[in-house]
Amino acid sequence: MFDKLITGFMYSNDQRPHLSPLATLITGISTINSRLGDSIPFLGATGIKPLDVKVVAQALITATLEPNTSGVIEVDTLAKLGTLP
């Protein structure tokens, strides 16, 4: 079983569409930071790609049902687990 989920900013286009521009901005910042090798030290959670709550919920269900998933689940892994068919 997994220990915990590590997430940054989570948003919902359905429930709070006014957060979509902020999610887009943070996505851009995190993309730039990752291309620079995560070298911008003062970003904190802003340097982590935001995820839609539906993706996080799907990732949680998938991780729970997947016997090979254990430990801490990073954001990139969450995104992959949350978008599996």
N, CA, C and O atoms as a DFTB+ gen file, in Angstrom:
340 C
 N C O
     1  1       0.846      -1.185       0.000
     2  2       0.000       0.000       0.000
     3  2       0.887       1.242       0.000
     4  3       2.010       1.207       0.503
     5  1       0.397       2.307      -0.548
     6  2       1.168       3.536      -0.605
     7  2       1.071       4.277       0.725
     8  3       0.074       4.167       1.439
     9  1       2.113       5.027       1.046
    10  2       2.170       5.760       2.301
    11  2       1.424       7.087       2.235
    12  3       0.613       7.404       3.106
    13  1       1.709       7.847       1.204
    14  2       1.048       9.137       1.068
    15  2       1.152       9.618      -0.368
    16  3       1.980       9.141      -1.144
    17  1       0.304      10.563      -0.699
    18  2       0.319      11.186      -2.010
    19  2       0.981      12.548      -1.880
    20  3       0.701      13.284      -0.934
    21  1       1.847      12.889      -2.811
    22  2       2.470      14.208      -2.812
    23  2       1.868      14.998      -3.951
    24  3       2.012      14.632      -5.117
    25  1       1.206      16.063      -3.618
    26  2       0.590      16.890      -4.646
    27  2       0.973      18.348      -4.427
    28  3       1.398      18.743      -3.341
    29  1       0.816      19.118      -5.458
    30  2       0.969      20.555      -5.369
    31  2      -0.429      21.159      -5.373
    32  3      -1.261      20.829      -4.527
    33  1      -0.676      22.036      -6.321
    34  2      -1.968      22.692      -6.444
    35  2      -2.949      21.766      -7.150
    36  3      -2.650      21.230      -8.217
    37  1      -4.118      21.581      -6.552
    38  2      -5.180      20.805      -7.190
    39  2      -6.323      21.761      -7.518
    40  3      -6.638      22.670      -6.751
    41  1      -6.929      21.532      -8.668
    42  2      -8.008      22.402      -9.112
    43  2      -9.136      21.562      -9.704
    44  3      -8.966      20.372      -9.973
    45  1     -10.276      22.190      -9.900
    46  2     -11.427      21.529     -10.509
    47  2     -12.055      22.476     -11.525
    48  3     -12.566      23.537     -11.164
    49  1     -12.012      22.089     -12.790
    50  2     -12.649      22.911     -13.815
    51  2     -14.162      22.911     -13.677
    52  3     -14.823      23.867     -14.082
    53  1     -14.719      21.843     -13.108
    54  2     -16.171      21.747     -12.961
    55  2     -16.692      22.562     -11.789
    56  3     -17.667      23.300     -11.928
    57  1     -16.049      22.432     -10.639
    58  2     -16.543      23.077      -9.423
    59  2     -16.052      24.513      -9.248
    60  3     -16.780      25.367      -8.742
    61  1     -14.827      24.771      -9.663
    62  2     -14.234      26.104      -9.493
    63  2     -13.502      26.519     -10.770
    64  3     -12.272      26.538     -10.802
    65  1     -14.246      26.849     -11.809
    66  2     -13.598      27.187     -13.089
    67  2     -12.730      28.445     -13.020
    68  3     -11.869      28.649     -13.875
    69  1     -12.951      29.287     -12.012
    70  2     -12.146      30.507     -11.897
    71  2     -10.687      30.194     -11.529
    72  3      -9.831      31.075     -11.612
    73  1     -10.394      28.942     -11.121
    74  2      -9.021      28.557     -10.795
    75  2      -8.242      28.059     -12.013
    76  3      -7.032      27.848     -11.928
    77  1      -8.920      27.873     -13.132
    78  2      -8.249      27.378     -14.343
    79  2      -7.118      28.285     -14.813
    80  3      -6.058      27.777     -15.179
    81  1      -7.298      29.622     -14.821
    82  2      -6.162      30.465     -15.235
    83  2      -4.956      30.315     -14.299
    84  3      -3.813      30.332     -14.754
    85  1      -5.210      30.170     -13.001
    86  2      -4.121      29.978     -12.058
    87  2      -3.418      28.646     -12.315
    88  3      -2.191      28.568     -12.262
    89  1      -4.194      27.603     -12.594
    90  2      -3.611      26.294     -12.905
    91  2      -2.763      26.375     -14.172
    92  3      -1.696      25.766     -14.243
    93  1      -3.228      27.117     -15.164
    94  2      -2.468      27.293     -16.407
    95  2      -1.157      28.027     -16.136
    96  3      -0.113      27.654     -16.670
    97  1      -1.209      29.064     -15.314
    98  2      -0.011      29.814     -14.964
    99  2       0.994      28.932     -14.225
   100  3       2.183      28.946     -14.542
   101  1       0.522      28.170     -13.245
   102  2       1.411      27.298     -12.483
   103  2       1.983      26.194     -13.370
   104  3       3.139      25.804     -13.208
   105  1       1.178      25.690     -14.307
   106  2       1.675      24.684     -15.253
   107  2       2.832      25.254     -16.063
   108  3       3.849      24.587     -16.255
   109  1       2.677      26.480     -16.535
   110  2       3.751      27.133     -17.299
   111  2       5.006      27.314     -16.473
   112  3       6.110      27.050     -16.950
   113  1       4.848      27.763     -15.239
   114  2       6.002      27.957     -14.353
   115  2       6.689      26.627     -14.063
   116  3       7.916      26.541     -14.085
   117  1       5.898      25.588     -13.789
   118  2       6.505      24.288     -13.469
   119  2       7.195      23.687     -14.691
   120  3       8.208      23.001     -14.559
   121  1       6.646      23.946     -15.886
   122  2       7.284      23.460     -17.112
   123  2       8.640      24.139     -17.314
   124  3       9.631      23.479     -17.625
   125  1       8.674      25.440     -17.139
   126  2       9.938      26.177     -17.265
   127  2      10.936      25.680     -16.227
   128  3      12.105      25.457     -16.541
   129  1      10.474      25.506     -14.986
   130  2      11.357      25.039     -13.920
   131  2      11.910      23.652     -14.227
   132  3      13.093      23.398     -13.998
   133  1      11.074      22.751     -14.742
   134  2      11.558      21.399     -15.035
   135  2      12.545      21.402     -16.202
   136  3      13.484      20.607     -16.222
   137  1      12.338      22.285     -17.164
   138  2      13.281      22.375     -18.292
   139  2      14.616      22.972     -17.870
   140  3      15.641      22.745     -18.513
   141  1      14.593      23.739     -16.781
   142  2      15.830      24.295     -16.245
   143  2      16.457      23.370     -15.208
   144  3      17.392      23.755     -14.506
   145  1      15.940      22.156     -15.116
   146  2      16.502      21.180     -14.187
   147  2      16.105      21.415     -12.743
   148  3      16.870      21.111     -11.827
   149  1      14.905      21.960     -12.533
   150  2      14.408      22.274     -11.182
   151  2      15.392      23.153     -10.414
   152  3      15.642      22.940      -9.227
   153  1      15.941      24.139     -11.111
   154  2      16.995      24.961     -10.523
   155  2      16.508      26.283      -9.937
   156  3      17.316      27.062      -9.432
   157  1      15.207      26.551      -9.995
   158  2      14.694      27.791      -9.418
   159  2      14.316      27.496      -7.965
   160  3      13.299      26.849      -7.711
   161  1      15.125      27.964      -7.009
   162  2      14.988      27.518      -5.623
   163  2      13.787      28.064      -4.857
   164  3      13.326      27.403      -3.927
   165  1      13.268      29.213      -5.196
   166  2      12.252      29.862      -4.385
   167  2      10.809      29.532      -4.797
   168  3       9.869      30.116      -4.257
   169  1      10.627      28.622      -5.726
   170  2       9.282      28.342      -6.230
   171  2       8.417      27.548      -5.259
   172  3       7.213      27.792      -5.172
   173  1       8.988      26.629      -4.549
   174  2       8.202      25.798      -3.638
   175  2       7.163      24.994      -4.403
   176  3       7.489      24.356      -5.404
   177  1       5.925      25.015      -3.948
   178  2       4.854      24.243      -4.583
   179  2       4.501      24.773      -5.964
   180  3       3.887      24.059      -6.756
   181  1       4.878      26.020      -6.271
   182  2       4.592      26.573      -7.589
   183  2       5.390      25.849      -8.666
   184  3       5.013      25.881      -9.837
   185  1       6.477      25.203      -8.291
   186  2       7.281      24.474      -9.249
   187  2       6.766      23.077      -9.538
   188  3       7.371      22.336     -10.313
   189  1       5.642      22.713      -8.915
   190  2       5.058      21.389      -9.111
   191  2       3.831      21.516     -10.004
   192  3       2.991      22.391      -9.799
   193  1       3.737      20.643     -10.985
   194  2       2.622      20.673     -11.929
   195  2       1.283      20.502     -11.196
   196  3       1.130      19.562     -10.416
   197  1       0.310      21.397     -11.435
   198  2      -1.003      21.236     -10.810
   199  2      -1.786      20.092     -11.453
   200  3      -1.622      19.805     -12.638
   201  1      -2.629      19.453     -10.666
   202  2      -3.432      18.340     -11.163
   203  2      -4.912      18.601     -10.888
   204  3      -5.288      19.158      -9.857
   205  1      -5.726      18.183     -11.835
   206  2      -7.171      18.248     -11.656
   207  2      -7.566      17.229     -10.587
   208  3      -6.980      16.150     -10.508
   209  1      -8.549      17.568      -9.777
   210  2      -8.964      16.666      -8.698
   211  2      -9.452      15.326      -9.239
   212  3      -9.338      14.307      -8.558
   213  1      -9.990      15.315     -10.447
   214  2     -10.428      14.047     -11.051
   215  2      -9.242      13.130     -11.338
   216  3      -9.336      11.914     -11.172
   217  1      -8.129      13.716     -11.769
   218  2      -6.922      12.934     -12.028
   219  2      -6.384      12.362     -10.713
   220  3      -5.975      11.202     -10.661
   221  1      -6.384      13.174      -9.657
   222  2      -5.899      12.713      -8.360
   223  2      -6.803      11.601      -7.817
   224  3      -6.308      10.612      -7.277
   225  1      -8.117      11.754      -7.955
   226  2      -9.048      10.725      -7.486
   227  2      -8.855       9.418      -8.250
   228  3      -8.844       8.344      -7.648
   229  1      -8.705       9.504      -9.563
   230  2      -8.476       8.301     -10.368
   231  2      -7.143       7.651      -9.994
   232  3      -7.044       6.426      -9.928
   233  1      -6.128       8.467      -9.751
   234  2      -4.822       7.937      -9.353
   235  2      -4.907       7.234      -8.008
   236  3      -4.276       6.196      -7.811
   237  1      -5.666       7.777      -7.096
   238  2      -5.841       7.155      -5.783
   239  2      -6.500       5.788      -5.907
   240  3      -6.076       4.827      -5.264
   241  1      -7.527       5.704      -6.727
   242  2      -8.213       4.427      -6.943
   243  2      -7.281       3.435      -7.622
   244  3      -7.196       2.279      -7.207
   245  1      -6.581       3.876      -8.663
   246  2      -5.664       2.999      -9.386
   247  2      -4.537       2.519      -8.478
   248  3      -4.186       1.340      -8.502
   249  1      -3.968       3.418      -7.676
   250  2      -2.879       3.050      -6.772
   251  2      -3.350       2.069      -5.710
   252  3      -2.600       1.180      -5.307
   253  1      -4.572       2.224      -5.259
   254  2      -5.119       1.318      -4.251
   255  2      -5.291      -0.089      -4.820
   256  3      -5.056      -1.077      -4.124
   257  1      -5.697      -0.176      -6.071
   258  2      -5.939      -1.471      -6.700
   259  2      -4.694      -2.106      -7.298
   260  3      -4.702      -3.295      -7.618
   261  1      -3.628      -1.338      -7.452
   262  2      -2.391      -1.825      -8.053
   263  2      -1.462      -2.365      -6.968
   264  3      -0.973      -1.591      -6.144
   265  1      -1.207      -3.676      -6.949
   266  2      -0.380      -4.242      -5.882
   267  2       1.094      -3.817      -5.941
   268  3       1.792      -3.887      -4.929
   269  1       1.568      -3.387      -7.093
   270  2       2.972      -2.983      -7.229
   271  2       3.223      -1.540      -6.823
   272  3       4.374      -1.106      -6.786
   273  1       2.176      -0.790      -6.520
   274  2       2.323       0.606      -6.133
   275  2       2.420       0.681      -4.615
   276  3       1.516       0.252      -3.897
   277  1       3.526       1.231      -4.143
   278  2       3.699       1.366      -2.702
   279  2       4.585       2.566      -2.413
   280  3       5.237       3.101      -3.310
   281  1       4.603       2.978      -1.175
   282  2       5.443       4.096      -0.763
   283  2       4.826       5.432      -1.119
   284  3       3.609       5.568      -1.243
   285  1       5.694       6.410      -1.279
   286  2       5.272       7.767      -1.612
   287  2       5.030       7.848      -3.107
   288  3       5.842       7.376      -3.902
   289  1       3.918       8.442      -3.485
   290  2       3.585       8.583      -4.903
   291  2       3.834      10.033      -5.309
   292  3       3.170      10.949      -4.823
   293  1       4.785      10.225      -6.192
   294  2       5.146      11.566      -6.656
   295  2       4.113      12.101      -7.646
   296  3       3.267      11.356      -8.141
   297  1       4.191      13.380      -7.921
   298  2       3.215      14.040      -8.792
   299  2       3.218      13.454     -10.195
   300  3       2.153      13.235     -10.772
   301  1       4.397      13.196     -10.755
   302  2       4.451      12.623     -12.109
   303  2       3.784      11.250     -12.159
   304  3       3.077      10.931     -13.114
   305  1       4.012      10.447     -11.127
   306  2       3.380       9.131     -11.059
   307  2       1.878       9.271     -10.875
   308  3       1.105       8.510     -11.455
   309  1       1.461      10.247     -10.066
   310  2       0.024      10.507      -9.900
   311  2      -0.623      10.839     -11.237
   312  3      -1.693      10.325     -11.562
   313  1       0.030      11.698     -12.007
   314  2      -0.515      12.083     -13.307
   315  2      -0.642      10.865     -14.228
   316  3      -1.630      10.722     -14.948
   317  1       0.368       9.990     -14.196
   318  2       0.304       8.781     -15.027
   319  2      -0.807       7.839     -14.558
   320  3      -1.587       7.337     -15.368
   321  1      -0.872       7.604     -13.255
   322  2      -1.901       6.718     -12.715
   323  2      -3.308       7.267     -12.935
   324  3      -4.254       6.507     -13.145
   325  1      -3.437       8.581     -12.886
   326  2      -4.738       9.211     -13.046
   327  2      -5.228       9.306     -14.463
   328  3      -6.381       9.669     -14.698
   329  1      -4.373       8.987     -15.418
   330  2      -4.788       9.081     -16.825
   331  2      -4.735       7.740     -17.525
   332  3      -4.876       7.670     -18.746
   333  1      -4.531       6.662     -16.758
   334  2      -4.561       5.332     -17.363
   335  2      -5.992       4.992     -17.807
   336  3      -6.958       5.405     -17.166
   337  1      -6.118       4.242     -18.900
   338  2      -7.473       3.890     -19.366
   339  2      -8.176       2.929     -18.431
   340  3      -9.317       2.543     -18.686
